[in-house]
Amino acid sequence: MFLLWIGKLRFARGVYVFFGIHPHLAAEGIFKRQMDQLDSLTDKNSYVAIGEVGLDYTTTCICRPCRNTSMCKEEARHNQEEAFIYMLLLARRKSFPVIIHCRDFGDGSDAKRTLEIIFHHDLADMKCYRHCFKGTIEEFTAWQQLLSIIFGVFGKLIRDDTGCSEIIPRISPHQLVLETDSHFLSSFACCLVILPWNLQVIATEVSRLRNFSLSVLM
């Protein structure tokens, strides 16, 4: 897949891209060849970030049948952490921001472990983008420890209202990115199908919660 994109980038003027190894894939284990290809891609002029990368504790076992549930879970998390650390260090070496994927079953353990890894490797000053943030106010406060953190606000956060009315007003405009993650996420009010232009709906709701003009966001 990396090689396919290398060819396409030659003709995609004005398009800027980022690549990473998603934790669902990293859970299966990664190879030096994949890392070398990713390293090579970061030298392209249109390359602007590394991601999505991170940890996902909802990743299911690929064994059929599963040989041992707890063992598979432990192995998947180990593989994800190994890949995440490699890509964090690659981003540091090449001065790229990182787009971070964090997902668990709602207990915040994934985001907590992700932060621990970042601090352990002395990367708190790295530019990080929390893709599709859906954490609690406590999690939001913890991630504010990162000096250059940006939060992605998306429809599901607003739809489920899991503290968004408290969190969104606390996100400074320079720390806020609107996103839909089309087409992977479920629908929300007025949008039966998630599409990129649904950003207008998200922007309208964010401007209401922040009590400032829509022009600040769009």
Residue pairs with C-beta under 8 A, 6 or more apart in sequence:
2 19
2 34
2 37
2 38
2 40
2 41
3 37
5 17
5 19
5 41
6 40
6 41
6 44
9 15
9 17
9 44
9 46
12 46
15 46
16 46
16 47
16 48
17 44
17 46
17 47
17 48
18 47
18 48
18 49
18 50
18 51
18 99
19 38
19 41
19 42
19 47
19 50
19 51
20 38
20 50
20 51
20 52
20 53
20 87
20 99
21 30
21 34
21 38
21 53
21 83
21 87
22 52
22 53
22 56
22 101
23 52
23 53
23 54
23 55
23 56
23 59
23 80
23 83
23 84
23 101
23 103
24 56
24 59
26 53
26 79
26 80
26 82
26 83
26 84
27 56
27 59
27 62
27 76
27 77
27 79
27 80
28 62
28 76
28 79
29 79
30 79
30 82
30 83
30 86
35 86
35 90
38 50
38 87
38 90
39 90
41 47
42 50
42 90
42 94
42 96
47 96
48 96
48 97
49 91
49 96
49 97
49 98
49 99
49 129
50 87
50 90
50 91
50 94
50 96
50 97
50 98
50 99
51 98
51 99
51 100
51 101
51 129
51 131
52 99
52 100
52 101
52 131
53 83
53 84
53 87
53 88
53 98
53 99
53 100
53 101
54 80
54 84
54 100
54 101
54 102
54 114
54 131
55 77
55 80
55 81
55 84
55 101
55 102
55 103
55 110
55 113
55 114
56 80
56 101
56 102
56 103
56 104
56 110
57 77
57 103
57 104
57 105
57 109
57 110
58 103
58 104
58 105
59 76
59 80
61 69
61 72
61 73
61 76
63 72
66 72
81 113
81 117
84 114
84 117
85 117
85 121
87 98
88 98
88 117
88 118
88 121
88 123
88 126
89 121
90 96
91 97
91 98
91 126
92 123
92 126
97 126
97 127
97 128
97 129
97 148
98 126
98 127
98 128
98 129
99 129
99 131
100 114
100 128
100 129
100 130
100 131
101 131
101 132
102 110
102 111
102 114
102 130
102 131
102 135
103 110
104 110
104 111
108 135
108 136
108 138
108 139
111 135
111 139
111 142
111 143
112 139
112 142
115 142
115 143
115 145
115 146
118 124
118 126
118 128
118 146
124 145
124 146
124 147
125 146
125 147
125 148
126 146
126 148
127 148
127 150
128 146
128 148
128 149
128 150
129 149
129 150
129 151
129 152
129 177
130 143
130 149
130 150
130 151
130 152
131 152
131 179
131 181
132 152
132 154
132 156
132 157
132 179
132 181
132 185
133 140
133 151
133 152
133 153
133 157
133 167
134 154
134 156
134 157
134 160
134 162
135 143
136 162
136 163
137 163
137 166
137 167
137 170
140 151
140 167
140 170
140 171
143 149
143 151
149 175
150 175
150 176
150 177
151 171
151 175
151 176
151 177
152 177
152 178
152 179
153 164
153 168
153 171
153 176
153 177
153 178
153 179
153 202
153 206
154 178
154 179
154 180
154 181
154 185
154 202
155 180
155 185
155 187
155 188
155 191
155 194
155 198
155 201
155 202
156 185
156 186
156 188
157 164
157 167
157 168
158 164
158 188
158 189
158 202
158 205
158 206
159 188
159 189
164 209
165 209
168 176
168 206
168 209
168 210
169 209
169 210
169 211
173 210
173 212
173 216
173 217
176 206
176 217
178 199
178 202
178 203
178 206
178 217
179 199
179 202
180 194
180 195
180 196
180 198
180 199
180 202
181 194
182 194
182 195
182 196
182 198
183 193
183 194
183 195
184 194
185 194
186 194
187 193
187 194
188 194
188 201
189 201
190 201
191 198
191 201
199 218
200 218
203 214
203 217
203 218
204 214
206 217
207 213
207 214
207 216
207 217
210 216
